[in-house]
Amino acid sequence: MDQPRYAYLGPSGTFTEQALRQVVPPDQGQYLPQPDVTSALDAVRRGEADFAVVAIESTGEGGVTATLDSLASGSPLVILHEMLVPVQFDLVAAPGTALAEVQSVAAHPHAWVQCRRWLAQHLPGAVHVPATSNTAPAAALAAGSPVPFEAALVPPAAVGAYGLTALAHEVADSAGLVTRFVLVGHLGDVPAPTGADKTTLVVQLPDDESGALMNMLEQFTVRGINLSRIESRPIGDALGRYSFSIDCEGHVADARIGEALMGLHRTCPYVRFLGSYPRADAVTPEVTASTCDDAFDEASQWLSSLRNGNGS
């Protein structure tokens, strides 16, 4: 039987590959490295891959906009699982290069931002050369071809893998950086609720309507739903037009989440469901007695009795 195909941000050694290894070992799936996040997701849409693993949020930079925007448009995909990967960086160069020789540093934009204080202190004049991934510059240095930089910020595992020299270890400005990754696939059966789940949505507000944001947020508030992430993203068709990318605590099978989705569908012009899936940290939400499933069931039965003429 053919193994499932997984698109991810390559080349080999990226943090995305580390996240993918949490899902399936290399001998049980086909790893398909891609040049960027959008290409990984589009590979699934085109049928060239069965799944994609992409970064969606980091403690250092917040939401990964390329992922958020790609999931918000195009043919629908859904999140099936999430993974957490600790993040750290080494400054590397080709053998024989000294730190004093470094004038340009290749780095993925997120890596550069997460190391900027160290770079300002130790390489104050260094120029940033943007890279498509955290290991693309390592692969370029290892190939020995002329490159417009002397050093690169890469995951520690890439140092030995690409035969490079570490000029400095663990240069990230924070020791506790973590990136959240998600496994994305085609529409189909939603993963079963575990009691510790997230639901991800994209919601667009009505145009030129006072209080629209408050009305949208109330769909969650009145049902006791905590939002673990909410970010505005431009829709792209006009200035001032935004949608919201949202993670909320709970599963679409939970009564409170289902009621909130119905409320959003009634009051907002566009709602995209991006999946309900287990939380990587397995933290269960705090649910009050009035917003648990039993409370919604009891209220529904009470309403039915009123409609059937059985009084209050």
C-alpha positions, -999 to +999 in steps of 0.1 A: +000+000+000+013+035-009+025+055+021+007+088+028+024+119+014+033+149+037+043+183+023+064+205+046+087+234+045+122+221+035+149+214+029+157+186+055+164+197+091+138+225+095+117+229+126+087+219+104+104+186+097+108+181+135+070+187+138+063+163+110+083+136+128+059+139+157+031+129+134+048+101+114+083+087+112+102+089+078+098+052+072+060+054+074+053+084+052+066+101+021+083+135+031+078+161+004+099+192+011+085+225-003+100+259-008+074+277+013+042+274+034+019+283+006+034+256-017+030+230+010-007+238+014-013+240-024+003+206-028-026+192-008-052+212-027-037+199-060-037+163-048+001+161-049+002+155-011-023+140+013-013+163+042+008+193+049+026+203+081+029+241+085+038+266+113+008+286+125+019+305+156+051+312+175+058+326+210+082+351+194+062+364+165+025+354+170+006+341+140+024+329+109+006+352+083+014+330+053-004+301+069-033+321+082-039+338+048-036+306+028-060+287+050-085+316+049-088+315+011-087+289-017-104+255-016-111+245+020-086+226+041-090+216+078-066+212+107-064+177+121-037+179+147-013+203+163+024+199+174+047+221+196+084+224+188+109+242+210+130+266+189+166+276+192+192+288+167+230+285+161+250+309+140+269+288+115+293+293+086+314+273+062+345+257+079+373+282+082+351+313+087+356+334+118+330+355+135+349+387+128+345+380+090+307+379+091+291+410+074+259+393+062+237+367+078+211+346+060+180+338+081+143+332+078+126+364+088+111+349+120+146+336+129+161+370+124+135+387+147+139+361+174+177+367+175+179+404+169+192+414+203+220+389+201+228+400+166+228+437+176+252+430+204+276+407+186+272+416+149+259+452+150+267+459+113+255+426+099+231+427+070+200+404+069+197+382+039+162+367+040+159+330+035+129+309+026+134+285+055+156+279+085+178+253+066+178+267+031+210+288+038+226+258+055+221+238+023+235+267+002+266+270+024+271+232+023+268+231-015+299+254-017+283+277-043+289+314-041+263+330-017+257+366-007+263+359+030+290+345+053+269+330+081+234+318+088+209+312+116+199+276+116+184+249+139+211+233+160+204+199+144+214+214+110+250+221+120+263+186+118+238+175+091+252+200+067+289+198+078+290+234+090+309+252+118+290+267+147+303+303+154+279+306+183+254+284+200+218+291+212+217+327+201+179+332+203+169+361+226+146+339+246+153+304+259+117+295+259+107+300+223+081+275+210+065+272+175+031+257+171+026+236+139-005+220+125-013+190+103-036+200+075-057+178+053-088+176+031-123+180+044-137+149+059-145+133+093-136+157+122-113+142+148-133+129+178-135+152+208-110+145+236-121+170+262-090+191+255-095+205+220-093+236+199-115+249+171-100+273+145-122+297+125-120+326+101-147+352+106-154+382+085-174+411+100-203+430+084-192+462+066-197+496+082-217+484+112-211+499+146-205+473+173-198+445+148-167+433+165-184+433+199-214+414+184-190+388+170-172+383+203-204+381+222-212+348+204-183+333+224-186+353+256-223+344+264-215+307+259-184+307+282-159+301+253-124+312+258-104+325+228-068+313+230-059+334+199-075+361+178-057+381+150-070+404+124-059+399+088-066+422+058-091+407+033-072+424+005-100+439-015-100+474+001-085+494+029-101+489+063-115+454+054-104+427+078-113+392+088-104+375+121-084+343+126-096+327+158-087+297+180-112+289+207-112+263+234-136+234+227-148+211+199-175+216+173-192+186+189-196+206+221-229+222+225-215+256+234-192+256+203-220+245+181-243+273+194-215+299+189-210+287+153-247+290+146-247+325+160-217+335+139-233+321+108-264+342+115-246+375+122-214+374+100-212+373+062-184+348+061-174+321+085-148+294+076-145+264+098-108+253+099-112+223+121-116+209+157-086+189+169-068+178+200-047+204+219-010+195+219-007+205+256-038+185+266-051+214+287-088+211+294-110+243+293-128+256+323-165+251+316-192+265+339-223+246+350-244+269+328-224+263+296-217+225+298-234+201+274-259+190+300-271+226+306-277+231+269-296+197+267-318+206+297-326+240+282-335+224+248-358+200+266-374+228+285-380+248+253-395+217+237-419+212+265-431+249+262-436+244+225-456+212+232-480+231+255-467+215+287-461+248+306-430+260+323 
